[in-house]
């Protein structure tokens, strides 16, 4: 639900008086209009408006612009200070494209000397505000612990209101202003893969607000969405654990910028804003050439399918070879349990491998299979030789992440020691030279001694950073970007020493590691409302592969839904058990998609995603249990669509996958982002011969019929 701007706010002049001790200041960035209110004890955001649409974006009762949490040494109780109250001195100054807000002299005398400065710079062309925040803390007994900035409470942005947030590939939820909804993402991890959100509405003409932190270092932070159905509002905030938390006198400066920008569009348009920033400034953006990532081996860029199984060579090699022969194209093989130690136990002592492992690797590679064994990139077992503490305490413990009380950060995953006790694994600090060398040596042995095609380093892009508080590690305590930098150093050394044709991959897809991995395992992309925002940003910059394919009564439909979504999202297909060849219907459908992707693979490694086609007509839904965590029902359109282009070559690929059991007839609505010329466009379809298309849209004017359990591809050239 939106509300129109009050005429009073629209007519205010900059610096107009608002009572004896209060002042309103209006600041514009194109069509985005900000009004701040300076009161006796603080400064608050009074209004954030789309002046072109005469629409107020904020809900009644706006949130503080920032909130600070501080602790005295040794205490767990917190003093909380917000932007809108608790200050004796506040100043608002304005220049043409710059607004500066200052807070000083806290009312709480224990916080004496604390001051805050927020600076907003206007980008009129983009109708966006770029924020910087600085907190000065000269205290000798107070430590700054967390900073929440920025935060807003938004009103519903119109009809069919939606919010985009960065879980997995990106997720869109609708109607959250009217129902309870909470999202808390710990960036960077599997549930928070990028640093932006968006709220928009308007049906066929969507508009709203883009919110992001453009932090080129990938510092740890939390992204929070929380609805309040009673007030029809949605709170969006970014929470920052402060570097050197626990140390008195620590200050804070926001890395990069926070951005509020008017959004003329939907999730795809928000992703394009973020992609432009990431290409320009993110330290993890890799060099790209005409053929994609030059530092990723060609075979990996051109790969189209993956299988997952494990064990000794005799237990898995024959089945993998059979699957490869069935598909008729090269195959990636994610090899688990190649080691003699149990899974999630006795890490990191993976060697010796099971008998014949190196020979099995060679046999598979000669058959067109690329074996990629598993290791873990975070964990050291506290009883790392059966039930014995072999090297954990005497060697690893010093490099384990620590809580504020000095206790090591431990995790368990259901595995058991031989005495029945849970395996407890220490989370290693990525800044530890011991851990960096340990992982490097494991990779070296696998790719050099065993000649594997690459190595999968589990959890790096999946698990959130630990706020390590061990001062002996030499990194800032708690927050900051030392976590990503530690892994960057480790992975840079590994890549420099690896054979040119070997790859590195990891679990899930948090963005700050893109430059150092060749592939991300996207097995967790399993949620209702998923959209390919991550592929829209990073398509061509890294290869994405794999979904978890599981059982249940609707297993077959779930497989078709997942494989179809993988294809249109641009992922390398599968991560299937090779036994799928014995499931006639599933195997045939999957092979069809793999061979289709193989024919057009260049679009996915050298091209970029563009706006997926919209279908006009009665497109039904399908629903299946995806078995992600117990019963896990997911609904999608029966026909899934995607679009990928090679802009320098004047080529566009439109993909359609009907995973249902019935034909669907619909028309395709062209998108401006496709960049089609006004003149004739050649359109070649998989269901017919090459045919000229004379419409400016470049697609057939009549509705198309999408056959059940079939994929179609339209390749447009101009």
Order of alpha helices (4+ residues) and beta strands (2+ residues): beta-alpha-beta-beta-beta-beta-beta-beta-beta-beta-beta-beta-beta-beta-beta-beta-beta-beta-beta-beta-beta-beta-alpha-alpha-beta-alpha-beta-alpha-beta-beta-beta-beta-alpha-beta-alpha-beta-beta-alpha-beta-alpha-beta-alpha-alpha-beta-beta-beta-beta-beta-beta-beta-beta-beta-beta-beta
